[in-house]
Amino acid sequence: MAAGAGPAADAPWPVDGPTVWRLITLPGAPDGLFPDIAAAFLASRSLTGLLRPGSEIASLPLPDAETYAGMLRELRPALLRLGEVGGLSPADTAAAEAAVVRRLNELLAGGGPLSPPSVCVCCGTPSAPWEEHCGQCRCAGG
């Protein structure tokens, strides 16, 4: 059904049972890429439109780069398990993943720390972000 096949239960499968089992047991979110992957695998539909050119990946803003990386994390295991699907190979997604990882590293490296450093409210020494007092001041009743 996810591949767009009709409800005819007696229709022949385009592949053997073990291959269908590998397809339906793919990891991933049910509302993710599974329908696209199943359609590409069972009905020879293309997935090439999912990959972006390297120049486009290099200019993605952080939210789009994270979304794209998530899509690749879902697509790559399917290609590793099933082989080339929809005109994409595992090598294609590996190259795209490497490009988006470079972009994410670039974006995060320029952003500074993910959380501001914490300091003890009593003495000013560094402390854990979830604590108001360092270990010394907490023990001393500060």
Beta strands, then each sheet from edge to edge (+ up, - down):
strand 1: 118-119
strand 2: 126-127
sheet 1: 1+ 2-
end
